[in-house]
């Protein structure tokens, strides 16, 4: 059975950084920090100024582990307990969900909930419930 590591201080630190970044992006640019929307704007840009800030956010996401390596001498440990094909299937499913849900977990869960958006509250409740059911089925019904 797979065990989930309990990391309260790392999780709190990450949450604070994500929240601070979301607030700064909203305060300085009036934009929602939804990861898939940011990525979509890099891949399908509408104008150069819009592309630049989105590319900077993506670069920041990529450079985080590099910064950890420079400070600690090693990359952060990442364990992916599924095959590459399962990652691809999961990515496609997430892409479909993002399209139909008009946003991703970061956009709805962090930014939309903070703005008390009814659509984001429903979306967040939906993906949290679905995640809980999925984890239960995979771990306790399928035994993986």
Kinemage of the C-alpha trace (Angstrom):
@kinemage 1
@onewidth
@group {chain A} dominant
@subgroup {mainchain}
@vectorlist {calphas} color= white
{ca unk a 1} P 0.000 0.000 0.000
{ca unk a 2} L 1.205 3.494 -0.822
{ca unk a 3} L 1.872 5.793 2.101
{ca unk a 4} L 1.417 9.541 1.871
{ca unk a 5} L 4.120 11.569 3.598
{ca unk a 6} L 2.867 14.091 6.160
{ca unk a 7} L 4.831 17.320 5.636
{ca unk a 8} L 3.000 20.085 7.498
{ca unk a 9} L 5.783 22.686 7.485
{ca unk a 10} L 6.748 22.192 3.846
{ca unk a 11} L 3.070 22.232 2.869
{ca unk a 12} L 2.451 25.398 4.885
{ca unk a 13} L 5.497 27.074 3.338
{ca unk a 14} L 4.419 26.105 -0.163
{ca unk a 15} L 0.880 27.299 0.488
{ca unk a 16} L 2.133 30.647 1.772
{ca unk a 17} L 4.328 31.099 -1.317
{ca unk a 18} L 1.491 30.164 -3.690
{ca unk a 19} L -0.905 32.512 -1.877
{ca unk a 20} L 1.601 35.365 -1.873
{ca unk a 21} L 2.338 34.892 -5.576
{ca unk a 22} L -1.388 34.834 -6.355
{ca unk a 23} L -2.009 38.023 -4.404
{ca unk a 24} L 0.971 39.776 -6.031
{ca unk a 25} L -0.151 38.790 -9.532
{ca unk a 26} L -3.688 40.023 -8.845
{ca unk a 27} L -2.464 43.244 -7.177
{ca unk a 28} L 0.114 44.133 -9.825
{ca unk a 29} L -1.483 42.861 -13.022
{ca unk a 30} L -5.114 42.147 -12.154
{ca unk a 31} L -4.715 38.551 -13.349
{ca unk a 32} L -5.753 35.197 -11.871
{ca unk a 33} L -2.913 32.788 -11.169
{ca unk a 34} L -4.340 29.674 -12.785
{ca unk a 35} L -1.491 27.456 -13.980
{ca unk a 36} L -3.220 26.045 -17.050
{ca unk a 37} L -4.429 29.456 -18.164
{ca unk a 38} L -0.920 30.826 -17.789
{ca unk a 39} L 0.522 27.910 -19.780
{ca unk a 40} L -2.146 28.253 -22.476
{ca unk a 41} L -1.253 31.946 -22.819
{ca unk a 42} L 2.405 31.015 -23.366
{ca unk a 43} L 1.539 28.424 -26.004
{ca unk a 44} L -1.166 30.540 -27.703
{ca unk a 45} L -0.186 34.169 -26.971
{ca unk a 46} L -2.502 37.071 -27.671
{ca unk a 47} L 0.139 39.815 -27.380
{ca unk a 48} L 3.791 40.225 -26.374
{ca unk a 49} L 3.209 41.879 -22.972
{ca unk a 50} L 0.756 39.155 -21.983
{ca unk a 51} L 3.179 36.449 -23.129
{ca unk a 52} L 6.102 37.960 -21.141
{ca unk a 53} L 4.513 37.801 -17.701
{ca unk a 54} L 3.154 34.318 -18.380
{ca unk a 55} L 6.586 33.098 -19.521
{ca unk a 56} L 8.119 34.617 -16.372
{ca unk a 57} L 5.696 32.639 -14.179
{ca unk a 58} L 6.452 29.403 -16.051
{ca unk a 59} L 10.186 30.111 -15.768
{ca unk a 60} L 9.739 30.621 -12.034
{ca unk a 61} L 7.974 27.263 -11.734
{ca unk a 62} L 10.792 25.550 -13.609
{ca unk a 63} L 13.596 27.336 -11.773
{ca unk a 64} L 12.301 26.463 -8.278
{ca unk a 65} L 13.871 22.998 -8.193
{ca unk a 66} L 17.091 24.434 -9.648
{ca unk a 67} L 17.218 26.922 -6.772
{ca unk a 68} L 16.704 24.092 -4.262
{ca unk a 69} L 19.598 22.231 -5.882
{ca unk a 70} L 21.863 25.277 -5.654
{ca unk a 71} L 21.034 25.737 -1.969
{ca unk a 72} L 21.041 22.103 -0.831
{ca unk a 73} L 23.258 20.415 -3.424
{ca unk a 74} L 20.536 18.024 -4.590
{ca unk a 75} L 17.258 18.145 -6.457
{ca unk a 76} L 14.062 17.791 -4.406
{ca unk a 77} L 13.003 14.157 -4.103
{ca unk a 78} L 10.048 13.409 -6.355
{ca unk a 79} L 8.406 10.019 -6.443
{ca unk a 80} L 5.924 9.251 -9.175
{ca unk a 81} L 4.307 5.903 -8.333
{ca unk a 82} L 2.671 5.412 -11.740
{ca unk a 83} L 3.839 4.619 -15.259
{ca unk a 84} L 4.451 7.182 -17.977
{ca unk a 85} L 1.331 6.003 -19.814
{ca unk a 86} L -0.749 6.649 -16.682
{ca unk a 87} L 0.753 10.147 -16.436
{ca unk a 88} L -0.215 10.830 -20.050
{ca unk a 89} L -3.754 9.515 -19.495
{ca unk a 90} L -4.033 11.600 -16.321
{ca unk a 91} L -2.802 14.666 -18.190
{ca unk a 92} L -5.437 14.214 -20.885
{ca unk a 93} L -8.163 13.789 -18.267
{ca unk a 94} L -6.978 16.922 -16.446
{ca unk a 95} L -6.911 18.814 -19.754
{ca unk a 96} L -10.522 17.826 -20.441
{ca unk a 97} L -11.524 18.815 -16.897
{ca unk a 98} L -9.794 22.175 -17.184
{ca unk a 99} L -11.607 22.859 -20.440
{ca unk a 100} L -15.068 21.937 -19.139
{ca unk a 101} L -14.446 23.453 -15.707
{ca unk a 102} L -13.259 26.769 -17.173
{ca unk a 103} L -10.069 26.648 -15.143
{ca unk a 104} L -7.757 24.513 -13.079
{ca unk a 105} L -7.343 23.729 -9.407
{ca unk a 106} L -4.997 26.645 -8.824
{ca unk a 107} L -7.252 29.156 -10.559
{ca unk a 108} L -10.462 27.988 -8.894
{ca unk a 109} L -9.091 26.659 -5.596
{ca unk a 110} L -6.671 29.433 -4.736
{ca unk a 111} L -7.846 32.523 -6.552
{ca unk a 112} L -11.533 31.847 -7.165
{ca unk a 113} L -12.213 30.705 -3.607
{ca unk a 114} L -10.447 33.794 -2.254
{ca unk a 115} L -12.762 35.954 -4.388
{ca unk a 116} L -15.801 33.948 -3.182
{ca unk a 117} L -16.676 33.082 -6.778
{ca unk a 118} L -19.688 30.709 -6.765
{ca unk a 119} L -18.394 28.958 -9.891
{ca unk a 120} L -15.012 28.398 -8.237
{ca unk a 121} L -16.585 27.149 -5.014
{ca unk a 122} L -18.591 24.552 -6.968
{ca unk a 123} L -15.545 23.618 -9.069
{ca unk a 124} L -13.331 23.240 -5.983
{ca unk a 125} L -15.914 21.118 -4.170
{ca unk a 126} L -16.252 18.969 -7.305
{ca unk a 127} L -12.546 18.313 -7.778
{ca unk a 128} L -11.939 17.750 -4.046
{ca unk a 129} L -14.793 15.218 -3.886
{ca unk a 130} L -13.617 13.517 -7.082
{ca unk a 131} L -10.047 13.366 -5.792
{ca unk a 132} L -11.156 11.818 -2.509
{ca unk a 133} L -13.235 9.186 -4.288
{ca unk a 134} L -10.410 8.426 -6.720
{ca unk a 135} L -7.843 7.967 -3.950
{ca unk a 136} L -10.230 5.753 -1.994
{ca unk a 137} L -10.978 3.560 -5.008
{ca unk a 138} L -7.321 3.243 -6.046
{ca unk a 139} L -6.029 2.506 -2.549
{ca unk a 140} L -8.855 0.539 -0.941
{ca unk a 141} L -10.892 -1.009 -3.747
{ca unk a 142} L -8.163 -1.734 -6.314
{ca unk a 143} L -5.472 -2.167 -3.656
{ca unk a 144} L -2.801 -0.205 -5.503
